[in-house]
Structures are given as C-alpha cells and as structure tokens.
Amino acid sequence: MADWRFGRGWTENELQDYLVRLRERPVNFETPVEHMTAEHGWTVDGSHDCIGEEPPGPPVRDGIFERAKNGIVNYDFSDPRIVAGHFDPAAPLVGRDILLEIKVLGLRFLSGARVRAVRDEMRAHETLFGYRYDTLLGHIERGYEWFLLTKDHRTGEVWFRIEAHWRLGDFPNWWSRVGFHLVGDHCRRLWRHRAPERLRELVHRQPSGVIAPPGRLAHRGDVQPTATEPVREP
C-alpha cells in the first residue's frame, strides 16, 4: 500500500531509504501496454498543448525545445502543490525510479513510478523526445503515462503531450479511496492544465543552478518554476 501522511511530508533521509526499497518493487499491473485501452476498461486521458515557437527546422541550440526537454527530464513541469517528484538525478533516465508525492485535501500519498521507455527521434518533419513511466506496487493508481515533446520543423511550433492509461490502484484504507473518487478527477485535470503552463514559463528562463547538490535527491518541482541545469547521465 502507498505510504501516507496528513499535513506533513517526508525528510530527506526517509525519502532516500524509501527510494532504495523501491528498486525491488515490480510494476503493479500485468496487462500488456497495448491492451490498456478504453475498450478494455482502462481510463485514457491526457492533454496536448503548444508551449512555444522557434524558427522552423530542427531544434535550435538552447531554444524552446531544448529547454522544455530539460524541464521534462527534471520533472520541472509538475506542480508540487498537486504532485511533487523525488528522485536521484544521477540515475540514468531509463530505469529511473521516481517517488511521487501526491497531495489531496491535506493528505500526502507516496507512490513509486519507474521510467520504462524513452523516445528520442528526429524525422523529416518533426523532432520528438519523451519518456513513459509505469506505476509500481503500492501506487494509488495502476498504469502508465507518456510525457512527449515534439517540434514541427515546418512551423517551428513546440508541443507537449501527456497521455495516461490508468485505473485506481492500492489505497491504504477505504476512506482514502472514496476521497480520491470524489476529487481525484479534478486534481488530475488541474495538474494537466498547469503542466504546459509551467513549461511555457521555464523555456523563457535561464537555468539558475544544479537540480540538487551532489549525493542528494532532487525534489521537483518548485512552486514557482525554476529552470535547472541539464542532468548529465553517467
């Protein structure tokens, strides 16, 4: 079951320990991703928003696409008033475990997700980058979510797409499940609405520093979006 608290969060040491234990947890669904469709009883939702425009052609150096890509990798697009992300920024993106601190009506649920796939492609008319994370055992939802960034080489427009395939997962008690039924959809819609807004802000800001001091976890994101340096994979 998801770890939960009311009002207060977790210390750095608690999150470090939790993240270590997360490595042994499997995903909390067995259905092949290609079968996780509305026709098979899964909720499929998301958003698709233009976050800016740069000159036509492939992404320009330090342009909107590159800055937004870094914001996606660093989980800076997430509004921490709804979902804060905690992870080891030194871990490679593929296989990275992320602790999602989900906040609903003063309750905080700590649930794990793992990056299972990355797309990094350039075609004749577009460049695409993004990743998919899957929910782990104990998550209050079951399923996966894609975060995809594309640039149209013909128009210069940069788009951000969120695509989620999910069901309710493991709740610590009956009343938290009922509460999530009542307000969960509203929180999801609000989170998806704010994610592209935050990316629009980030792409117009110069990085202000590293995402986390060496040896410490990243705690994303800031209430006011802060652009951070790209994570250098080992």
C-alpha positions as CSV (number, residue, x, y, z in Angstrom):
1,M,0.0,0.0,0.0
2,A,1.0,3.6,-0.5
3,D,2.7,5.3,2.4
4,W,0.6,8.3,3.5
5,R,0.6,11.1,6.0
6,F,-1.6,14.1,6.8
7,G,-0.2,17.6,6.6
8,R,3.5,16.9,6.6
9,G,5.9,15.3,4.2
10,W,9.0,13.1,4.5
11,T,12.6,14.0,5.4
12,E,15.5,13.6,3.0
13,N,16.7,10.5,4.8
14,E,13.2,8.9,4.8
15,L,12.9,9.6,1.1
16,Q,16.4,8.2,0.4
17,D,15.6,5.0,2.3
18,Y,12.2,4.7,0.5
19,L,13.8,5.1,-2.9
20,V,16.3,2.3,-2.1
21,R,13.5,0.0,-1.2
22,L,11.6,1.0,-4.4
23,R,14.2,-0.8,-6.5
24,E,12.8,-4.1,-5.5
25,R,9.2,-3.3,-6.4
26,P,7.6,-4.5,-9.6
27,V,5.0,-2.6,-11.6
28,N,1.5,-3.1,-10.2
29,F,-0.2,-4.3,-13.4
30,E,0.2,-7.3,-15.7
31,T,-1.8,-6.2,-18.7
32,P,0.4,-5.5,-21.8
33,V,0.5,-1.8,-22.5
34,E,-1.0,-2.3,-26.0
35,H,-4.1,-3.7,-24.3
36,M,-4.5,-0.9,-21.8
37,T,-7.2,0.8,-23.8
38,A,-10.7,2.3,-23.2
39,E,-12.1,-0.8,-24.9
40,H,-10.5,-3.0,-22.2
41,G,-11.8,-0.9,-19.3
42,W,-8.9,1.5,-18.8
43,T,-9.2,5.2,-18.5
44,V,-7.3,7.0,-21.2
45,D,-6.9,10.8,-20.9
46,G,-4.3,13.5,-21.3
47,S,-3.6,16.8,-22.9
48,H,-1.9,18.3,-26.0
49,D,-0.7,21.9,-25.8
50,C,1.5,24.2,-27.8
51,I,4.2,25.7,-25.4
52,G,6.0,28.0,-27.8
53,E,7.5,28.5,-31.2
54,E,11.1,28.8,-32.5
55,P,12.5,29.1,-36.1
56,P,11.4,26.3,-38.5
57,G,13.7,23.3,-38.9
58,P,15.3,21.0,-36.2
59,P,15.5,22.3,-32.6
60,V,17.9,25.2,-32.2
61,R,20.6,25.3,-29.6
62,D,19.3,26.4,-26.2
63,G,15.9,27.1,-27.8
64,I,12.4,26.3,-26.6
65,F,12.6,22.6,-27.4
66,E,15.9,22.0,-25.6
67,R,14.8,23.9,-22.5
68,A,11.5,22.1,-22.4
69,K,13.2,18.8,-22.9
70,N,15.3,19.5,-19.8
71,G,12.2,20.5,-17.9
72,I,10.6,17.2,-18.7
73,V,13.7,15.1,-17.7
74,N,14.0,17.1,-14.5
75,Y,10.2,16.8,-13.8
76,D,10.1,20.5,-13.5
77,F,6.7,20.6,-15.3
78,S,4.9,19.1,-12.3
79,D,3.0,21.5,-9.9
80,P,4.2,20.4,-6.5
81,R,1.0,21.6,-4.9
82,I,-0.5,18.5,-6.5
83,V,2.4,16.1,-7.3
84,A,6.0,16.6,-6.2
85,G,8.6,14.3,-7.7
86,H,11.6,13.0,-5.7
87,F,14.4,11.1,-7.5
88,D,18.2,10.6,-7.8
89,P,19.3,12.9,-10.6
90,A,22.5,10.9,-11.1
91,A,20.4,7.8,-12.1
92,P,20.1,7.2,-15.9
93,L,16.7,8.2,-17.2
94,V,15.8,4.7,-18.4
95,G,15.1,2.7,-15.3
96,R,15.0,5.8,-13.0
97,D,12.7,5.4,-10.0
98,I,10.6,8.4,-9.0
99,L,8.8,8.9,-5.8
100,L,5.6,10.8,-6.5
101,E,4.2,12.7,-3.5
102,I,0.5,13.1,-4.4
103,K,-1.4,15.7,-2.4
104,V,-5.1,15.6,-1.9
105,L,-7.1,17.5,0.7
106,G,-4.2,17.7,3.1
107,L,-3.3,14.0,2.6
108,R,0.0,13.0,1.1
109,F,0.5,9.7,-0.7
110,L,3.9,8.5,-1.5
111,S,3.8,6.3,-4.6
112,G,6.5,4.9,-6.9
113,A,6.9,5.0,-10.6
114,R,9.7,3.8,-12.9
115,V,10.8,5.1,-16.3
116,R,10.5,2.2,-18.6
117,A,10.8,3.7,-22.1
118,V,12.3,6.7,-23.8
119,R,11.7,8.1,-27.3
120,D,14.3,10.3,-28.9
121,E,13.7,10.7,-32.6
122,M,14.2,13.0,-35.5
123,R,12.1,12.6,-38.6
124,A,11.8,14.7,-41.8
125,H,9.2,17.0,-40.4
126,E,9.5,16.7,-36.6
127,T,11.7,16.0,-33.6
128,L,10.3,14.1,-30.7
129,F,11.5,13.4,-27.2
130,G,9.8,11.9,-24.2
131,Y,9.5,9.1,-21.7
132,R,7.0,6.7,-20.2
133,Y,6.8,5.8,-16.6
134,D,4.9,2.9,-15.1
135,T,3.3,2.7,-11.7
136,L,4.9,0.4,-9.1
137,L,3.4,-1.9,-6.5
138,G,1.7,0.3,-3.8
139,H,0.9,3.1,-6.1
140,I,-2.7,4.6,-5.7
141,E,-3.1,4.2,-9.5
142,R,-2.2,1.4,-12.0
143,G,-1.0,2.2,-15.4
144,Y,1.5,4.3,-17.4
145,E,1.9,7.8,-18.5
146,W,3.8,9.3,-21.5
147,F,5.3,12.8,-21.5
148,L,6.1,13.7,-25.1
149,L,7.6,16.9,-26.6
150,T,7.5,17.5,-30.4
151,K,8.7,20.2,-32.7
152,D,7.1,20.7,-36.1
153,H,10.0,21.5,-38.4
154,R,7.6,23.2,-40.9
155,T,6.0,25.7,-38.5
156,G,8.5,25.8,-35.6
157,E,5.8,25.0,-33.1
158,V,6.8,23.0,-30.0
159,W,4.0,20.8,-28.4
160,F,3.8,19.0,-25.1
161,R,1.6,15.9,-24.9
162,I,0.6,13.9,-21.8
163,E,-1.1,10.5,-22.4
164,A,-2.2,8.4,-19.4
165,H,-3.7,4.9,-19.3
166,W,-4.8,4.1,-15.8
167,R,-7.1,2.6,-13.2
168,L,-7.3,3.0,-9.5
169,G,-4.6,1.2,-7.6
170,D,-3.7,0.4,-4.0
171,F,-5.1,2.7,-1.3
172,P,-4.2,2.4,2.4
173,N,-7.8,2.5,3.6
174,W,-11.4,2.7,2.3
175,W,-12.0,6.3,3.0
176,S,-8.9,7.5,1.1
177,R,-10.2,5.5,-1.9
178,V,-13.6,7.2,-1.6
179,G,-12.0,10.6,-1.2
180,F,-9.9,10.1,-4.3
181,H,-13.1,9.1,-6.2
182,L,-14.6,12.4,-5.2
183,V,-11.7,14.8,-6.0
184,G,-9.2,12.8,-8.0
185,D,-10.5,13.7,-11.4
186,H,-10.5,17.4,-10.5
187,C,-6.9,17.2,-9.3
188,R,-5.8,15.3,-12.4
189,R,-7.4,17.9,-14.7
190,L,-5.8,20.8,-12.8
191,W,-2.4,19.1,-12.8
192,R,-2.6,18.5,-16.6
193,H,-3.7,22.1,-17.1
194,R,-0.8,23.5,-15.1
195,A,1.9,21.3,-16.6
196,P,2.2,23.0,-20.0
197,E,1.8,26.4,-18.3
198,R,4.9,25.6,-16.2
199,L,6.8,24.6,-19.3
200,R,5.9,27.8,-21.0
201,E,7.4,29.7,-18.1
202,L,10.5,27.5,-17.9
203,V,11.5,27.9,-21.5
204,H,11.9,31.7,-21.1
205,R,14.2,31.4,-18.1
206,Q,18.0,30.7,-17.9
207,P,19.0,27.8,-15.7
208,S,19.6,29.0,-12.2
209,G,21.7,26.2,-10.9
210,V,22.0,22.4,-10.5
211,I,18.9,20.4,-9.8
212,A,20.3,19.0,-6.5
213,P,23.6,19.1,-4.6
214,P,25.9,16.0,-5.2
215,G,24.6,12.9,-3.3
216,R,21.2,14.3,-2.6
217,L,17.8,13.8,-4.2
218,A,16.1,16.1,-6.5
219,H,12.8,17.4,-5.1
220,R,10.7,18.7,-8.0
221,G,9.2,21.0,-8.7
222,D,9.3,24.4,-7.2
223,V,6.1,26.2,-6.6
224,Q,7.4,28.9,-9.0
225,P,9.0,27.0,-11.9
226,T,12.8,27.2,-11.7
227,A,14.9,26.3,-14.7
228,T,17.7,23.9,-13.7
229,E,20.9,22.7,-15.5
230,P,20.5,19.6,-17.7
231,V,21.1,16.3,-15.9
232,R,24.3,14.7,-17.2
233,E,23.8,10.9,-17.4
234,P,26.8,8.8,-16.3
